[in-house]
Amino acid sequence: MKVGMVASHYPHAAYREDFISRVHQVREVFLRTPGCLSAECWVSADAVVSIVQWESEEASATSFATVEAAGLDLAYDERESRPREIVRLAAC
């Protein structure tokens, strides 16, 4: 079953460009992992939004493990003005 994720991030203005760069780095790793169907970065006035789709929950877990093994920065910290909003989805 296909699964997806929509993650809204709210970086402070001073960290916005760096944050977008980090999202693109994660995107590139996701796209290289088996079963990742798409990964995109969208922006609005106050948010950076990641939208990712995988062919299965296992593929999603593999993508995240690969990003972690690559040492990419997924940390939530003071660079963000408010907590992330992450919605996990499953195709019906």
C-alpha angles and dihedrals in degrees: 000000000000116000132191145185134212111194121184116199126189110203120183111254092253090059100037099102092043090049092051089050091052091049090053091051091052090046092056092052092046091052091053094054119093113260098022104129100182142349125188140174119216129179136204131178093283107011143064108208126200117200116187133172128194133183091236146357088258091057089050091052090048091052093052092046090051092050091049092048089051089058095237118163113255095153122136107218146133091309088079122070096212139005119291119255110221123183118188115205137195125198116244 
